[in-house]
Amino acid sequence: MRRNSFTEGVRRYMTRLRAAARFSSAKSYQDALNSLIRFFGRDEIAYDDITRANLRRYQDDLLRRGRSWNTVSTYMRRVRCVYNQAVDGGEATYVPNLFKEIFTGIESRRKKAVTQEEIRRLITAPVGSPGLRQAQLAVTLMFQYGGMAFVDLSHLRAGNFREGVLDYRRQKTGTPMRILIPEATRNPLQELSSHTRPDSPYLFPFLSGTQRGEAAYREYKSSLARFNQRLRALARAAGITATVSSYTIRHSFASILKELDVPIEMISELLGHKSIMTTQIYLKSFSLEKMASVCRMCFESVCRCG
């Protein structure tokens, strides 16, 4: 394979990502490369193949195959990143506006949040299975701990919880987080942690702590898949028809706070986002009732002025 091929550029970059223990990012680039190889019908893709015409055709092909706009954006941003690195390294030609007509944004019309009542049912529904009970406790804690992501919950260590305060860093961004856990709300923590093996370095029973490197990443992905499977079963038991996943808890936490008129700056800090723009993507539109109430308030204020 030619060193200055796009295919080789992606694989070199994936090697660097794995060396930095960024296994999720490496998989994302592998998925994008696999998709592009399928589109071209060959393993060897040259930088010269990355043209505006081919990118438009590739985008149309992805949409024709039922891929979402967000998937299109993810793949195109991976292609753009590797191509730009090749331009900087003198392996590819700089082409002005190469991605001008290509979608690389975020399409946020499909909301993952569920209602406040549905969250309550997830947390309180009677369950008989130990596995479902663990999933229910995890949902409770994720919501209680500021819309915590499952990846952060599963990687918490006993040392992160001291004197009623939870101190940890987000797995995705390294952002330091600090949450006060009042004593009256610690029962779910104690119940879930009681299932953790005594020799585990983790606070909760989702990971063994015996794996390293890419094996640890695979163990986490397996644990996430198991959690999502149990979460879907829990949703059915609670009579919820909406699709529920680990992301639902985080999105719902943010959206419920929005309905309660909590400032977006506070929501962003609670979620550990580095940008308020990221938080805005999480937030679903206001409910029809909320918007109707605001419109009515505005109309009545105008009428009173008259």
C-alpha positions as CSV (number, residue, x, y, z in Angstrom):
1,M,0.0,0.0,0.0
2,R,1.3,3.4,-0.9
3,R,2.4,5.5,2.0
4,N,0.7,8.6,0.5
5,S,-2.7,6.9,0.1
6,F,-5.7,8.1,2.1
7,T,-6.3,4.6,3.3
8,E,-2.8,4.4,4.8
9,G,-3.2,7.9,6.3
10,V,-6.3,6.8,8.2
11,R,-4.6,3.7,9.5
12,R,-1.5,5.7,10.6
13,Y,-3.8,8.0,12.5
14,M,-5.7,5.2,14.1
15,T,-2.4,3.8,15.3
16,R,-1.7,7.1,17.0
17,L,-5.1,7.2,18.6
18,R,-4.8,3.7,20.0
19,A,-1.3,4.5,21.4
20,A,-3.0,7.4,23.2
21,A,-5.7,5.0,24.5
22,R,-8.4,6.8,22.5
23,F,-9.9,3.5,21.4
24,S,-13.4,4.9,20.8
25,S,-12.1,7.6,18.4
26,A,-10.0,4.9,16.6
27,K,-13.1,2.8,16.1
28,S,-14.9,5.9,14.7
29,Y,-12.2,6.4,12.1
30,Q,-12.2,2.6,11.2
31,D,-16.0,2.8,10.7
32,A,-15.6,5.8,8.4
33,L,-12.8,4.1,6.4
34,N,-14.8,0.9,6.1
35,S,-17.7,2.9,4.7
36,L,-15.6,4.7,2.2
37,I,-13.9,1.5,1.1
38,R,-17.4,0.0,0.5
39,F,-18.4,3.1,-1.5
40,F,-15.3,3.0,-3.8
41,G,-15.3,-0.8,-4.0
42,R,-11.6,-1.1,-3.3
43,D,-9.2,-1.0,-0.3
44,E,-6.8,1.4,-1.9
45,I,-8.1,5.0,-1.8
46,A,-5.8,7.8,-3.0
47,Y,-5.9,11.3,-1.7
48,D,-6.7,12.3,-5.3
49,D,-10.0,10.3,-4.9
50,I,-11.1,12.7,-2.3
51,T,-12.8,15.3,-4.6
52,R,-15.8,17.5,-4.3
53,A,-17.7,15.3,-6.8
54,N,-16.8,12.1,-5.1
55,L,-17.7,13.5,-1.6
56,R,-21.1,14.6,-2.9
57,R,-21.7,11.1,-4.4
58,Y,-20.6,9.5,-1.2
59,Q,-22.9,11.7,0.9
60,D,-25.8,10.8,-1.4
61,D,-25.0,7.1,-1.2
62,L,-25.0,7.2,2.6
63,L,-28.4,8.9,2.7
64,R,-29.7,6.5,0.1
65,R,-28.6,3.6,2.4
66,G,-30.6,5.1,5.3
67,R,-27.7,6.7,7.3
68,S,-28.7,9.6,9.4
69,W,-27.3,13.1,8.8
70,N,-25.3,12.8,12.0
71,T,-23.6,9.6,10.7
72,V,-22.9,11.4,7.4
73,S,-21.3,14.3,9.4
74,T,-19.2,12.0,11.5
75,Y,-17.8,10.1,8.5
76,M,-17.1,13.3,6.6
77,R,-15.4,15.0,9.6
78,R,-13.1,11.9,9.8
79,V,-12.3,12.1,6.1
80,R,-11.7,15.9,6.4
81,C,-9.4,15.5,9.4
82,V,-7.1,12.9,7.7
83,Y,-7.1,14.8,4.5
84,N,-6.1,18.1,6.2
85,Q,-3.3,16.2,8.0
86,A,-2.1,15.0,4.7
87,V,-2.2,18.6,3.3
88,D,-0.1,19.8,6.2
89,G,2.3,16.9,5.7
90,G,2.7,17.6,1.9
91,E,1.0,14.3,1.0
92,A,-2.2,15.8,-0.5
93,T,-3.0,18.9,-2.5
94,Y,-4.9,21.7,-0.8
95,V,-8.3,22.2,-2.5
96,P,-10.2,25.3,-1.6
97,N,-13.8,24.6,-0.3
98,L,-13.3,20.9,-0.7
99,F,-16.1,20.2,1.9
100,K,-18.2,23.2,1.1
101,E,-21.3,21.3,0.0
102,I,-20.8,18.5,2.4
103,F,-22.7,18.2,5.7
104,T,-20.3,18.3,8.7
105,G,-22.6,19.9,11.3
106,I,-25.0,18.3,13.8
107,E,-28.6,17.5,13.0
108,S,-30.5,17.7,16.3
109,R,-34.1,17.3,15.4
110,R,-34.3,13.8,16.7
111,K,-34.4,14.2,20.4
112,K,-33.3,11.4,22.8
113,A,-35.0,12.9,25.9
114,V,-38.1,11.4,27.6
115,T,-40.5,13.1,30.0
116,Q,-40.2,13.8,33.7
117,E,-43.0,11.3,34.3
118,E,-41.2,8.6,32.3
119,I,-38.0,9.1,34.2
120,R,-40.0,8.7,37.4
121,R,-41.4,5.4,36.2
122,L,-38.0,4.2,35.2
123,I,-36.7,4.9,38.7
124,T,-39.7,3.5,40.6
125,A,-41.1,0.6,38.5
126,P,-41.2,-2.7,40.4
127,V,-38.6,-5.1,39.0
128,G,-37.8,-8.7,40.0
129,S,-34.6,-9.4,38.1
130,P,-31.3,-8.5,39.9
131,G,-29.9,-7.3,36.5
132,L,-32.9,-5.0,36.0
133,R,-32.5,-3.7,39.5
134,Q,-28.9,-2.8,38.9
135,A,-29.9,-1.0,35.7
136,Q,-32.6,0.9,37.7
137,L,-30.1,1.9,40.3
138,A,-27.7,3.1,37.7
139,V,-30.4,5.2,36.1
140,T,-31.2,6.7,39.5
141,L,-27.6,7.6,40.1
142,M,-26.9,8.9,36.6
143,F,-29.9,11.3,37.1
144,Q,-29.1,12.1,40.6
145,Y,-25.4,12.9,39.8
146,G,-26.2,15.6,37.3
147,G,-27.0,13.6,34.2
148,M,-23.8,11.6,34.5
149,A,-22.8,9.5,31.4
150,F,-22.7,5.8,31.9
151,V,-19.0,5.7,30.9
152,D,-18.3,8.0,33.9
153,L,-20.5,6.1,36.3
154,S,-19.0,2.7,35.4
155,H,-15.4,4.1,35.8
156,L,-15.9,5.7,39.2
157,R,-13.6,4.4,41.9
158,A,-14.1,4.2,45.6
159,G,-11.6,7.0,46.1
160,N,-13.7,9.3,44.0
161,F,-16.2,9.5,46.9
162,R,-15.0,11.1,50.1
163,E,-16.8,12.9,52.9
164,G,-20.0,13.2,51.0
165,V,-18.5,14.6,47.8
166,L,-18.0,12.9,44.5
167,D,-14.8,14.1,42.7
168,Y,-13.9,12.7,39.3
169,R,-12.9,13.6,35.8
170,R,-15.0,13.0,32.7
171,Q,-13.7,10.1,30.7
172,K,-14.5,11.8,27.4
173,T,-12.9,15.2,28.0
174,G,-11.0,15.0,31.3
175,T,-13.2,17.8,32.7
176,P,-13.0,17.8,36.5
177,M,-16.4,17.3,38.2
178,R,-17.5,17.8,41.8
179,I,-20.9,16.7,43.1
180,L,-22.3,16.9,46.7
181,I,-24.1,13.7,47.7
182,P,-26.3,14.4,50.8
183,E,-26.4,11.5,53.2
184,A,-30.2,11.1,52.8
185,T,-29.7,10.3,49.1
186,R,-27.0,7.6,49.4
187,N,-29.1,4.5,49.5
188,P,-28.9,3.8,45.8
189,L,-25.1,4.3,45.9
190,Q,-24.8,1.8,48.7
191,E,-27.1,-0.7,47.2
192,L,-25.4,-0.7,43.8
193,S,-21.9,-0.7,45.2
194,S,-22.8,-3.8,47.4
195,H,-22.7,-5.9,44.2
196,T,-19.1,-4.9,43.4
197,R,-16.5,-7.5,44.0
198,P,-14.2,-6.8,47.0
199,D,-11.1,-6.9,44.8
200,S,-12.4,-4.5,42.2
201,P,-10.9,-1.0,42.0
202,Y,-14.3,0.4,40.8
203,L,-17.1,1.7,42.9
204,F,-19.8,-0.1,40.9
205,P,-20.0,-3.7,39.4
206,F,-19.9,-2.9,35.7
207,L,-16.2,-3.4,35.0
208,S,-13.7,-6.0,36.4
209,G,-10.7,-3.7,36.6
210,T,-8.5,-6.6,35.4
211,Q,-8.3,-5.5,31.7
212,R,-5.8,-3.0,30.2
213,G,-5.6,-1.0,27.0
214,E,-7.9,-2.1,24.1
215,A,-9.1,-5.1,26.1
216,A,-10.5,-2.7,28.8
217,Y,-12.2,-0.7,26.0
218,R,-13.9,-3.8,24.7
219,E,-15.0,-4.8,28.2
220,Y,-16.6,-1.4,28.6
221,K,-18.4,-1.6,25.3
222,S,-19.7,-5.0,26.3
223,S,-20.9,-3.6,29.6
224,L,-22.6,-0.6,27.9
225,A,-24.4,-3.0,25.5
226,R,-25.6,-5.1,28.4
227,F,-26.8,-2.0,30.3
228,N,-28.7,-0.7,27.3
229,Q,-30.3,-4.1,26.8
230,R,-31.4,-4.1,30.5
231,L,-32.5,-0.4,30.1
232,R,-34.8,-1.3,27.2
233,A,-36.3,-4.2,29.3
234,L,-36.7,-1.8,32.3
235,A,-38.5,0.7,30.0
236,R,-40.9,-2.0,28.9
237,A,-41.6,-2.9,32.5
238,A,-42.3,0.7,33.2
239,G,-44.8,0.9,30.3
240,I,-42.6,3.3,28.3
241,T,-42.8,3.0,24.5
242,A,-40.1,5.5,23.6
243,T,-36.7,4.2,22.8
244,V,-34.5,4.4,25.8
245,S,-30.7,4.2,26.0
246,S,-27.9,5.4,28.2
247,Y,-27.9,8.7,26.3
248,T,-31.6,9.2,27.2
249,I,-30.8,9.8,30.9
250,R,-28.3,12.5,30.2
251,H,-30.5,14.2,27.6
252,S,-33.6,14.0,29.7
253,F,-31.8,15.5,32.7
254,A,-30.8,18.5,30.6
255,S,-34.2,18.9,29.0
256,I,-36.1,18.7,32.3
257,L,-33.9,21.4,33.8
258,K,-34.6,23.5,30.7
259,E,-38.4,23.2,31.3
260,L,-37.8,24.2,34.9
261,D,-36.1,27.4,33.6
262,V,-32.7,26.5,34.9
263,P,-30.1,28.8,33.1
264,I,-28.3,27.0,30.2
265,E,-25.0,28.0,31.8
266,M,-25.8,26.0,34.9
267,I,-27.0,23.0,32.8
268,S,-23.8,23.1,30.8
269,E,-21.7,23.1,33.9
270,L,-23.6,20.2,35.5
271,L,-23.1,18.2,32.3
272,G,-19.4,19.0,32.2
273,H,-19.6,20.5,28.7
274,K,-16.8,22.7,27.5
275,S,-19.2,24.7,25.3
276,I,-22.8,25.8,25.7
277,M,-23.3,25.0,22.0
278,T,-22.9,21.3,23.0
279,T,-25.5,21.7,25.7
280,Q,-27.9,23.3,23.2
281,I,-27.7,20.1,21.1
282,Y,-28.7,18.1,24.2
283,L,-31.8,20.2,24.8
284,K,-35.0,19.2,23.2
285,S,-37.5,21.9,22.1
286,F,-39.8,23.3,24.8
287,S,-43.1,21.5,25.2
288,L,-46.1,22.8,23.4
289,E,-47.7,23.6,26.7
290,K,-44.7,25.7,27.8
291,M,-44.6,27.6,24.5
292,A,-48.3,28.2,24.6
293,S,-48.0,29.6,28.1
294,V,-45.2,32.0,27.1
295,C,-47.2,33.1,24.0
296,R,-50.3,33.7,26.2
297,M,-48.2,35.6,28.7
298,C,-46.8,37.8,25.9
299,F,-50.2,38.4,24.4
300,E,-51.8,39.3,27.7
301,S,-49.0,41.7,28.6
302,V,-49.6,43.5,25.3
303,C,-53.4,43.7,25.8
304,R,-52.9,45.1,29.3
305,C,-50.7,47.8,27.9
306,G,-53.5,48.9,25.7
